[in-house]
Amino acid sequence: MTAHTSIARHRTEILNTEPQSLHPPSATIPASTHRGAPYMRLKQTWDTYSGLFTLADLMGFVGFWLYKGAFRRTIGVALVLGGMLLLGKKVDALGVDLKTALSGTGAFFVFSFVGGFSLMLVSGTFSKAALTKGETKGSNLLEDMKKDRKEIHRDRLWHQVYRYEQVLHPTEDRRAELKQIHAEHDRLEDMCDPNRAARLAESEQRHCETIIHRLGLTEDGWRIAFEHAMQVPRGIAMLAHRYRYDLTYIKDWYDGAPFHHTDTKLSEHFDYHGSLTAARADLHLSPMSWMGKTRRRMTQKMWFKLITRAVQLRVANACAQLDRQFPNFQFTTDLFLWPTRENAQMVRDVLGEDALDLLNTTRHQMFRKVFHHDFDLAHKLMQKAIYPNFAGATELRQAYDPQYVVGELSDEWCTDVHRYDRAFRQTPLAELKRQRLRRMARIEQRRLRNYLRRYPDLVADVDPAAHRAVRVAYHINHHHLKDMIDADRAPTDDAPVTWLQRNLPALADKRQPDRPRCVADILAHTITHADAFTRKLLAVRMHHELTRLELEDYEFYLKRILQ
C-alpha cells in the first residue's frame, strides 16, 4: 500500500465519522417532561464542557477523589463495622465475621489511598509528557501570531486612545512634528528596521532616535514611534521613559502566545502594573468590591487554564500522530493554530496535496473534540476565559475617565458590554444602571464647569492637560473635591457642612495630615501633579483598549481555525 493511499484511506475514515449532536432530538428525550428536562440540561452541560477534559484528566479526578477521601471513608467504614461488632452481630450479606470485616478496613484504606495516588501520578505523567512535547513543538513561541495583527492594534490604539492627546498641544507643535517627519522620512523609516538601521552611521542613529522619542502628536508620528518600539530591541525602562507614551503595556502583551498559559499579560497588568494600581488606589474601592473582583478573577483563571490546557494537549497529540506518518517532516503547533496560506503552501510543496488535506482534517477533528466544531460554543468558552479582563478594564475606566462615561470621546461605553459579551447574560437592570451613571456623570461634570465659572481664578492660565486632570480629580473625588464642590463651598472654605463631610475628611486627616483641605488647595495640588494624572489616565485607556483587542483577536483566531 502506497503512502498516498494510506493518507487517503485515513482521511476517508475521519470524514465518515459522524460528529455527536450537540443538541439531541427533543423527541427522544422531551425537554418539557419533568424527568427529561434535568437529563437534557445535564446532557447539554456535558456536551458543552466534555471537550475540555481528556481520559488522563478523568483518571486524575478519580484518583484525587480516592486519595483525598481515603482517610475519611476508612474511618466511616471502621466506625460502622466497629459498632456492629460491639453489638455482636454479623454481616449476613457477606457471610464473614465482623472481626474479619473490620480487619479489612486497613486494606480498604490502602486501596483508596495508594490507588488514588497512583491514578493521579499516571494522569500527571501522561499530561506532563504531552504538554512538554507541545512546548518543544513551539506552543509557547506563537507571539508572532499575535504580532501578525500589529497594524490593526497600532491603528486602533491611535484612534481610540492617543489621537485625543492632540488637543492638549498647540497646533504649531503638530505641524512641526509633521515637518520633521517629512524632512527625515527615509532615515526614520530605516530606524524601524534593525537591519536597515545598522547601515546608518552612529551619529545618524542617535539623531533619529532623539526625533522618534518625541513623536506621537500626529498619526504618522505615532506609527513611526510604535514601529520603532516594537521592532527594535529595547528594555522596559527605555519604553517607559524615553518615548512620549509608555509602550511597555503592548510590548509585554506581545510576549504571551495565544491559546497558551503565558497569555495572561493583561490580567497581570491589571493586578500589578504601577500606573494601573495607582489609578485603582485613587478610587479607594471598598473591601466588598475587591472580594467580588477576586472571585471573578479566580473563575477566569480556572477557565483559561482549562481551555488552553485542552487545546495544547490536543495539538501535541495531533503533532505526534502526524509525525509518525511523516517521520521526515516535523509538524509544529503553528500548523494547527496559525493556518496561513504560506504554511499550507509549504506543506503542499514538501508533502503533497493529500498531506495538506490530512492536516486540515486532523485540525478540524482536534478542535471538534474541544469545541464540538461549533464557533458559538468556542466563542462562549473563550470569552469565559478572557472577558473578565475587559469587564474589569471597563469598570476601571468608567470610574476613572469622565470623558469616557459622558460620551465625549465616543459612544462606546453604553455599547461595549453588549457588543462583546456573549458569555454572560446582561440584565435590564444593568443597562438602567449604566444609563443612570451616564446621566449622573454629565450632571456632575456640568456642576464642575459651573463652579469653575464662578471662581475662574482657580484654573486661570492652566494648560489643557491640567484642566483634564481637574476633571478626573473631581470624577474620582480626589481628596473629597467632589464632596466640597457639590456642597457649593467657597474655594477657601473648609468648614464641614454635612455629617459625611464632617467625618470622612477628619479620618483622612489622621492618615494624611498634609493633604489639601479646601477646594483651592486640592485644585492647586491637582494642577501641580497633572502629569501623574495624565500618565494614569493613559494607562487606563491603553489597558482598556488592549482588552477589547484581545476579545476581537481571539474571535478572529477561532474563525480562522474553525472555518
Order of alpha helices (4+ residues) and beta strands (2+ residues): alpha-alpha-alpha-alpha-alpha-alpha-alpha-alpha-alpha-alpha-alpha-alpha-alpha-alpha-alpha-alpha-alpha-alpha-alpha-alpha-alpha-alpha-alpha-alpha-alpha-alpha-alpha-alpha
